């Protein structure tokens, strides 16, 4: 599930690139983030991403209460309680990007 795209945030234009991929292009003047909130059941999950080209964007899964915050640098595995979570694709301030990222959240059990 992706947010409504295209969207421009703080100098970065995010566009849908098909098959769940997001293309990010531009120079971030501040944190550039798109997100979607989703209700997830309790369980063990992995969070990762693939980059088709370029470097810079990353994915994050955050609980709406701020207690859980997972980043997709490599594969991250965690057991989380049921609840509302924000899935984000972000580019850090000052970063110039022209990259396609695929956020991947898998429920293991």
trRosetta pair geometry for C-beta under 8 A, 3 or more apart (Angstrom, degrees):
i j d omega theta_ij theta_ji phi_ij phi_ji
1 36 5.4 -152 119 132 101 160
1 38 6.3 130 60 -79 144 132
1 87 7.7 114 75 48 92 141
2 5 6.2 -32 141 -10 124 120
2 16 6.2 130 104 -102 161 102
2 20 6.9 175 -46 -139 112 54
2 22 6.6 162 -132 -74 129 107
2 34 7.9 18 -171 133 83 131
2 36 6.5 -168 -164 -34 18 141
3 7 6.7 -16 109 -10 118 150
3 34 5.0 -146 41 173 137 105
3 35 6.3 67 -49 76 136 25
3 36 4.8 -161 -62 -64 79 91
4 7 6.6 100 96 -55 72 115
5 14 5.7 -94 -126 117 112 90
5 15 5.6 136 164 -141 118 32
5 16 4.5 143 80 -36 135 86
5 22 7.0 -157 -92 -127 158 94
5 34 7.3 24 -84 -150 98 161
6 13 6.1 2 -174 -177 117 95
6 14 6.4 162 -153 85 64 54
6 15 4.5 -17 -100 -98 98 78
6 16 7.4 -115 -69 1 60 73
7 13 7.5 168 88 -152 36 55
7 14 5.1 -8 61 56 83 104
7 34 5.6 122 71 -101 138 120
8 11 7.7 102 -178 -17 95 2
8 12 6.9 169 -152 85 61 41
8 13 4.7 -26 -97 -98 87 72
8 14 7.4 179 -86 16 34 70
8 26 7.7 74 -142 -21 94 164
9 12 5.6 -20 67 61 75 91
9 14 6.9 11 14 -6 103 113
9 32 4.3 137 100 -153 98 76
9 33 6.0 -107 136 44 159 41
9 34 6.5 -168 -8 -59 143 74
10 28 5.5 37 117 -156 107 72
10 29 4.8 -137 -177 53 84 84
10 30 4.4 -107 -143 53 144 81
10 31 6.6 89 40 78 164 34
10 32 4.3 -140 64 -83 103 83
10 93 7.8 -65 152 -103 139 75
11 26 4.8 -176 149 145 71 125
11 27 5.1 -56 155 82 134 57
11 28 5.3 167 70 -115 115 24
11 29 4.4 123 -21 -12 130 91
11 30 7.9 128 11 23 108 61
11 32 6.4 -100 59 -75 74 134
12 24 5.4 -5 -176 -167 117 96
12 25 6.9 144 -155 69 67 30
12 26 4.4 -168 -105 60 43 116
12 27 7.6 -148 -70 62 73 13
12 28 5.3 -4 -39 -83 113 81
12 32 3.6 93 24 164 129 162
12 91 5.0 139 -80 38 160 141
12 97 6.8 21 -124 50 114 114
13 24 7.4 157 78 -150 45 46
13 25 5.4 -23 58 63 92 86
13 26 5.5 108 5 -27 76 127
14 22 5.6 -10 -166 -177 101 112
14 23 7.1 152 -155 78 47 50
14 24 5.4 -13 -99 -97 74 74
14 32 7.8 168 -41 154 107 109
14 34 5.0 -95 54 -27 171 142
14 89 6.9 126 -127 90 138 126
15 22 7.3 148 73 -160 36 62
15 23 4.8 -17 61 58 90 102
15 25 7.8 -5 9 13 106 107
16 21 7.5 106 -171 81 54 62
16 22 6.7 -45 -108 -107 41 61
16 23 7.7 11 94 15 7 87
17 21 3.9 -60 75 102 107 108
17 22 6.2 168 9 -109 102 8
17 23 4.4 108 -60 -32 121 97
17 52 7.7 -143 133 22 153 149
17 100 5.0 -53 45 -136 178 118
18 21 6.0 3 67 40 53 105
19 102 7.4 -27 113 -114 93 123
20 102 5.8 68 107 -146 96 91
20 103 7.2 -115 161 53 103 71
21 52 6.7 19 -144 -18 142 132
21 100 5.2 19 173 177 123 106
21 101 6.8 158 -156 80 74 32
21 102 4.8 -47 -98 -82 77 85
22 34 7.2 -160 -153 57 152 140
22 57 7.5 -136 94 155 109 165
22 89 5.3 86 71 122 156 178
22 100 7.0 165 83 -153 37 61
22 101 5.5 -21 63 63 89 84
22 102 7.6 154 16 -88 70 37
22 103 7.3 21 9 -9 118 98
23 99 7.3 -179 -149 97 60 33
23 100 4.7 -29 -95 -96 75 81
24 32 7.5 132 -156 112 121 129
24 56 7.1 -134 92 97 129 116
24 57 4.7 125 23 -61 151 134
24 89 7.1 -157 -58 144 128 118
24 91 5.7 166 167 -50 147 129
24 97 5.0 7 110 109 104 133
24 98 7.7 -144 95 -115 59 20
24 99 5.7 -8 57 62 91 78
24 100 7.7 165 16 -91 67 32
24 101 6.7 10 0 5 112 111
25 97 6.4 -127 -110 101 31 75
25 98 4.8 39 -118 -113 89 68
25 99 7.8 163 -76 20 63 48
26 32 7.6 153 79 -108 117 171
26 96 7.3 -111 130 -140 30 64
26 97 6.9 1 53 56 47 77
27 94 7.5 -21 -178 -163 92 26
27 95 7.2 -175 -147 94 58 36
27 96 4.4 -22 -97 -96 87 81
27 97 7.9 150 -91 15 40 62
28 31 7.0 10 -179 -124 130 15
28 32 4.4 -126 -118 -9 106 116
28 91 4.6 -170 -56 111 137 107
28 92 6.4 151 77 96 155 29
28 93 5.3 -129 119 -118 109 32
28 94 6.4 -33 76 19 90 24
28 95 5.1 22 25 51 117 78
28 96 7.8 -148 9 -74 71 36
28 97 7.6 34 -25 5 100 106
29 32 7.9 87 35 -58 61 104
29 93 7.0 -23 134 -140 21 84
30 93 5.2 -15 -135 -99 29 107
31 90 6.2 -21 -170 -160 93 116
31 91 7.6 156 -158 76 47 52
31 92 6.6 -27 -108 -129 70 42
31 93 6.0 -49 -53 -48 51 86
32 90 6.5 145 80 -156 55 61
32 91 4.4 -5 59 52 109 99
33 88 5.3 -20 -162 -162 109 116
33 89 7.1 156 -149 79 58 46
33 90 4.4 -11 -98 -101 87 91
33 91 7.8 -158 -67 25 53 59
34 88 7.0 152 79 -151 43 63
34 89 5.3 -3 55 54 93 94
34 90 8.0 -168 25 -74 54 53
35 86 4.9 2 -175 -175 132 104
35 87 6.4 157 -152 76 73 45
35 88 4.4 -27 -94 -95 99 76
35 89 7.7 -176 -78 20 54 60
36 86 7.3 155 78 -152 32 60
36 87 5.5 -13 60 55 84 96
37 64 6.9 43 -138 -77 122 116
37 84 5.7 13 179 -177 107 105
37 85 7.0 167 -151 85 63 33
37 86 5.2 -34 -95 -94 75 69
37 87 7.9 172 -93 14 25 70
38 84 7.2 161 84 -149 26 62
38 85 6.0 -27 65 64 75 82
38 87 6.4 9 14 -7 116 111
39 82 7.7 22 179 -179 84 86
39 83 7.1 -112 -142 149 68 20
39 84 5.5 -39 -92 -91 65 65
39 85 7.8 129 -113 16 19 75
40 43 7.9 -112 157 35 100 97
40 45 7.6 -14 179 -61 144 148
40 80 6.9 26 103 98 132 129
40 82 6.6 -156 98 -139 60 54
40 83 6.8 -7 54 61 80 48
40 84 7.8 128 13 -118 75 18
40 85 5.2 -2 3 11 122 125
40 107 7.8 -180 -164 -83 105 117
41 82 5.2 -24 -148 -107 39 101
41 107 7.4 40 64 -128 98 148
42 79 7.9 28 -180 178 82 82
42 80 6.7 -149 -137 99 56 58
42 81 5.2 -26 -106 -151 102 39
42 82 4.2 -61 -40 -41 81 79
43 79 6.9 -108 145 -142 25 72
43 80 7.1 -6 60 53 47 74
43 107 5.2 42 100 -158 145 101
43 108 6.9 177 156 54 106 65
43 109 5.4 -169 -158 86 104 56
44 77 6.7 14 -180 -177 98 95
44 78 7.2 -171 -146 101 63 28
44 79 4.7 -36 -91 -92 74 77
44 80 8.0 134 -105 12 28 68
44 107 7.4 111 77 -165 50 57
44 108 4.4 -47 97 58 100 114
44 109 5.1 33 34 37 104 93
45 61 7.6 -73 111 95 143 174
45 77 7.2 179 91 -146 42 55
45 78 6.2 -16 59 64 83 72
45 79 7.8 138 13 -103 70 29
45 80 6.1 -18 15 13 118 114
45 105 6.0 -5 -175 -173 123 86
45 106 6.3 155 -157 80 68 48
45 107 5.5 -37 -98 -101 84 52
45 108 6.5 -172 -93 0 25 87
46 75 5.5 -10 -169 -173 116 101
46 76 6.7 148 -157 77 60 47
46 77 5.0 -27 -97 -94 79 76
46 104 7.6 -9 107 118 94 96
46 105 7.4 174 85 -150 51 42
46 106 4.8 1 50 53 94 102
46 108 6.5 78 -17 -46 92 112
47 59 6.4 -146 175 107 105 117
47 60 8.0 53 164 -138 148 21
47 61 5.2 -134 -95 -4 150 125
47 70 5.0 120 32 124 149 128
47 71 7.7 167 107 110 130 13
47 72 5.2 -106 139 -89 93 85
47 75 7.5 153 74 -157 43 53
47 76 4.8 -16 57 61 93 103
47 78 7.7 -7 2 20 107 104
47 103 7.9 -23 -161 -169 85 87
47 104 7.2 151 -155 86 40 61
47 105 5.4 -5 -104 -105 76 76
48 59 7.7 70 129 51 14 131
48 72 5.3 128 -140 -154 24 98
48 74 7.2 -65 -118 138 95 30
48 75 4.4 -25 -78 -104 122 72
48 76 7.0 169 -68 19 66 68
48 104 5.0 -19 69 66 80 110
49 57 7.7 -115 151 110 159 91
49 58 6.5 180 27 -148 150 51
49 59 4.6 149 -57 -1 126 118
49 72 4.4 69 -7 145 101 147
49 101 5.3 -3 179 -172 129 101
49 102 6.1 158 -159 76 71 52
49 103 5.3 -32 -101 -103 100 47
49 104 6.2 168 -93 14 40 84
50 101 7.2 156 79 -155 45 53
50 102 4.7 -1 52 49 92 108
50 104 7.0 50 -8 -19 89 124
51 54 6.3 -119 180 74 119 64
51 55 6.6 39 -177 -98 168 47
51 57 7.4 151 -104 57 105 90
51 99 5.7 -27 -155 -176 108 119
51 100 6.9 130 -161 77 56 56
51 101 5.6 -24 -100 -100 69 71
51 102 7.9 -158 -72 17 26 75
52 99 7.5 152 56 -174 71 68
52 100 4.0 -15 42 77 117 114
52 101 7.6 -138 7 -70 81 25
52 102 7.2 81 -36 -20 96 102
53 98 7.5 -40 115 115 110 76
53 99 5.7 -156 92 -130 65 62
53 100 5.7 51 34 22 85 93
54 97 5.8 98 164 -163 139 78
54 98 5.3 -171 -87 80 146 55
54 99 2.8 -128 82 -85 128 95
54 100 7.2 112 34 11 111 54
55 97 7.4 -122 86 -119 44 92
55 99 6.3 -166 14 -82 13 151
56 91 5.6 17 152 -131 105 98
56 92 7.7 -134 -166 28 78 82
56 95 4.9 149 -145 164 112 131
56 96 7.6 -111 -99 86 154 32
56 97 3.7 -140 81 -94 158 117
56 99 5.5 163 43 13 102 144
57 89 5.7 11 -179 179 121 94
57 90 6.7 153 -151 78 72 33
57 91 5.3 -50 -94 -76 71 84
57 97 6.1 96 -37 -162 85 162
57 99 5.7 -163 9 85 104 122
57 101 4.4 -110 91 -31 128 147
58 71 6.3 12 151 -168 132 94
58 72 5.4 178 -175 58 85 96
58 73 6.5 -14 -139 -62 137 75
58 89 7.5 174 86 -150 29 56
58 90 6.1 -26 62 62 76 83
58 101 7.6 -148 -91 -138 18 154
59 71 7.5 143 86 -161 54 48
59 72 3.9 43 57 -8 92 143
59 87 7.0 -14 -168 -174 103 84
59 88 6.7 151 -158 83 53 57
59 89 5.7 -28 -98 -97 70 66
59 90 7.8 140 -105 17 22 78
59 101 7.0 177 -47 156 95 130
59 103 4.1 130 -105 -117 143 102
59 104 7.8 165 32 27 168 51
60 69 6.8 -10 -173 -168 109 76
60 70 6.7 159 -157 83 58 52
60 71 5.4 -20 -103 -103 84 62
60 72 6.8 -117 -66 -7 42 89
60 86 7.9 7 104 104 91 91
60 87 7.6 161 83 -157 50 41
60 88 4.4 -11 58 59 96 108
60 90 6.3 7 3 6 119 121
61 68 7.3 -30 117 128 88 105
61 69 7.7 169 86 -147 53 32
61 70 4.6 -2 54 55 96 105
61 85 5.6 6 -174 173 91 127
61 86 7.3 162 -154 81 43 51
61 87 5.7 -12 -103 -104 76 68
61 88 7.7 -170 -75 20 30 77
61 105 6.4 106 -77 -104 136 127
62 66 6.9 -3 -180 -110 108 44
62 68 6.6 162 -151 93 40 68
62 69 5.0 12 -110 -108 87 73
62 70 7.7 -163 -70 26 49 62
62 85 6.6 155 78 -161 37 75
62 86 4.8 -13 62 56 93 100
62 88 6.8 20 5 -5 109 119
63 66 6.5 -87 79 3 85 14
63 67 5.3 -22 61 51 140 77
63 68 4.0 80 -15 40 111 97
63 69 7.6 -92 19 -56 75 59
63 80 7.4 -177 -69 -159 111 120
63 83 5.9 30 -142 99 104 135
63 84 7.4 100 -159 84 63 59
63 85 5.6 -50 -99 -104 48 77
63 86 7.9 122 -152 15 2 79
64 83 7.1 -137 23 152 97 110
64 84 4.6 9 -12 95 131 107
64 85 6.9 -129 -29 -95 77 26
64 86 6.4 110 -81 -26 70 96
65 83 7.7 -47 2 168 108 152
66 69 7.1 -1 -164 -52 54 111
68 78 7.3 150 -156 138 116 150
68 80 5.7 67 -141 -125 166 110
68 85 7.5 -46 83 -115 123 107
70 76 4.9 167 -172 120 109 148
70 78 5.7 -136 -86 6 136 143
71 76 6.5 121 70 -42 47 152
72 75 8.0 -4 -154 -107 67 33
72 76 6.5 -112 -104 7 40 113
72 103 7.0 -129 -61 -130 162 77
72 104 7.9 119 -135 46 132 74
73 76 7.6 62 52 -47 57 110
77 108 7.5 18 -144 -18 107 147
80 83 7.7 -106 154 36 103 100
80 85 7.5 31 156 -76 154 139
87 103 6.3 124 172 149 116 154
87 105 6.5 -94 -113 -31 131 143
89 101 6.0 157 -144 83 123 135
89 103 6.0 -117 -76 -49 101 125
91 95 5.2 -139 175 76 95 124
91 97 5.5 -119 -126 1 137 143
92 95 5.0 82 66 -14 75 127
